[in-house]
Amino acid sequence: MSGFLSLAITVTLGLYVLAMVVGTLRVFRGPTAQDRVLALDFIYIVGMLVMLVLAIRYDSEMYFEGALLMVLFGFVSSVALAKFLLRGEVV
């Protein structure tokens, strides 16, 4: 791996961590439940991006599969939370 790519990956991971911290602050301080759900969606999307950058860094396909599973579970949880906020029941 070239030095420029290594530096770019390191900077990208640092910025993603910063984005996750900002999202976590919104989860704890969000004025409404909808803001908190949106912040959780943002956090799992950034987590998926971290997994993809790590897959590029370590040249491993396992991170791609983990990112796919993370997004699938995140989508299902977002739908469940949205249904709960609308109706007050999940099932």
The 8 nearest C-alpha neighbors of each residue, nearest first, counted from 0:
[[1, 4, 2, 5, 56, 3, 57, 58],
 [2, 0, 4, 3, 5, 6, 7, 56],
 [1, 3, 5, 4, 6, 0, 7, 8],
 [2, 4, 6, 5, 1, 7, 0, 8],
 [5, 3, 7, 1, 6, 2, 8, 0],
 [4, 6, 2, 8, 3, 7, 9, 1],
 [5, 7, 9, 3, 4, 8, 10, 2],
 [6, 8, 4, 10, 9, 5, 11, 3],
 [9, 7, 11, 5, 6, 10, 4, 12],
 [8, 10, 6, 12, 11, 7, 5, 13],
 [11, 9, 13, 7, 8, 12, 6, 14],
 [12, 10, 8, 14, 13, 9, 7, 15],
 [13, 11, 15, 9, 14, 10, 8, 16],
 [14, 12, 10, 16, 11, 15, 9, 17],
 [13, 15, 17, 11, 16, 12, 18, 10],
 [16, 14, 18, 12, 17, 13, 11, 19],
 [17, 15, 19, 13, 14, 18, 12, 20],
 [16, 18, 14, 20, 15, 19, 13, 21],
 [19, 17, 15, 21, 16, 20, 22, 14],
 [18, 20, 22, 16, 21, 17, 42, 23],
 [21, 19, 23, 17, 22, 18, 24, 16],
 [20, 22, 18, 24, 19, 23, 17, 25],
 [23, 21, 19, 25, 38, 24, 20, 42],
 [24, 22, 26, 20, 25, 21, 19, 27],
 [23, 25, 21, 27, 22, 26, 28, 20],
 [24, 26, 29, 22, 28, 23, 27, 38],
 [27, 25, 35, 23, 24, 29, 38, 28],
 [26, 28, 24, 25, 29, 23, 35, 22],
 [29, 27, 25, 26, 24, 30, 35, 23],
 [30, 28, 25, 26, 34, 35, 31, 27],
 [29, 31, 28, 34, 32, 35, 33, 25],
 [32, 30, 34, 33, 29, 35, 28, 36],
 [31, 33, 35, 34, 36, 30, 29, 84],
 [32, 34, 36, 35, 31, 37, 84, 81],
 [35, 33, 37, 31, 32, 36, 29, 38],
 [34, 36, 26, 38, 32, 33, 37, 29],
 [37, 35, 39, 33, 38, 34, 32, 40],
 [36, 38, 40, 34, 39, 35, 33, 41],
 [39, 37, 41, 35, 22, 40, 36, 26],
 [38, 40, 42, 36, 41, 37, 35, 43],
 [41, 39, 37, 38, 43, 42, 44, 36],
 [40, 42, 38, 44, 39, 43, 45, 37],
 [43, 41, 39, 45, 44, 40, 19, 22],
 [42, 44, 46, 40, 45, 41, 47, 39],
 [45, 43, 47, 41, 46, 42, 40, 48],
 [44, 46, 48, 42, 47, 43, 41, 49],
 [47, 45, 43, 49, 44, 48, 42, 50],
 [46, 48, 66, 50, 44, 45, 49, 43],
 [47, 49, 45, 51, 50, 46, 52, 44],
 [50, 48, 46, 52, 47, 51, 53, 45],
 [49, 51, 47, 53, 48, 52, 62, 66],
 [52, 50, 54, 48, 53, 49, 63, 47],
 [51, 53, 55, 49, 54, 50, 56, 48],
 [54, 52, 56, 50, 55, 51, 57, 49],
 [55, 53, 51, 62, 59, 52, 58, 57],
 [54, 56, 58, 52, 53, 57, 51, 59],
 [55, 57, 53, 54, 58, 52, 8, 5],
 [56, 58, 54, 59, 55, 53, 52, 62],
 [59, 57, 55, 54, 56, 60, 53, 62],
 [60, 58, 54, 57, 61, 62, 55, 63],
 [59, 61, 63, 62, 54, 64, 58, 65],
 [62, 60, 64, 63, 59, 65, 54, 66],
 [61, 63, 65, 54, 64, 60, 50, 66],
 [64, 62, 66, 60, 61, 65, 51, 67],
 [65, 63, 67, 61, 66, 62, 68, 60],
 [64, 66, 62, 68, 63, 67, 69, 61],
 [67, 65, 47, 69, 63, 64, 68, 50],
 [68, 66, 64, 70, 65, 69, 63, 71],
 [67, 69, 71, 65, 70, 66, 72, 64],
 [70, 68, 66, 72, 67, 71, 73, 65],
 [69, 71, 73, 67, 68, 72, 74, 66],
 [72, 70, 68, 74, 73, 69, 67, 75],
 [71, 73, 75, 69, 74, 70, 76, 68],
 [74, 72, 70, 76, 71, 75, 69, 77],
 [75, 73, 77, 71, 76, 72, 70, 78],
 [76, 74, 72, 78, 77, 73, 79, 71],
 [75, 77, 79, 73, 78, 74, 80, 72],
 [78, 76, 74, 80, 79, 75, 81, 73],
 [77, 79, 81, 75, 76, 80, 82, 74],
 [80, 78, 76, 82, 77, 81, 89, 83],
 [81, 79, 83, 77, 82, 78, 76, 84],
 [82, 80, 78, 84, 83, 79, 77, 85],
 [83, 81, 85, 79, 80, 84, 86, 89],
 [82, 84, 87, 88, 80, 89, 81, 86],
 [85, 83, 81, 82, 87, 86, 80, 32],
 [84, 86, 82, 83, 87, 81, 88, 80],
 [87, 85, 83, 88, 84, 82, 89, 81],
 [86, 88, 83, 84, 85, 89, 82, 80],
 [89, 87, 83, 86, 90, 82, 84, 85],
 [88, 90, 83, 79, 82, 87, 80, 86],
 [89, 88, 79, 83, 82, 87, 86, 80]]
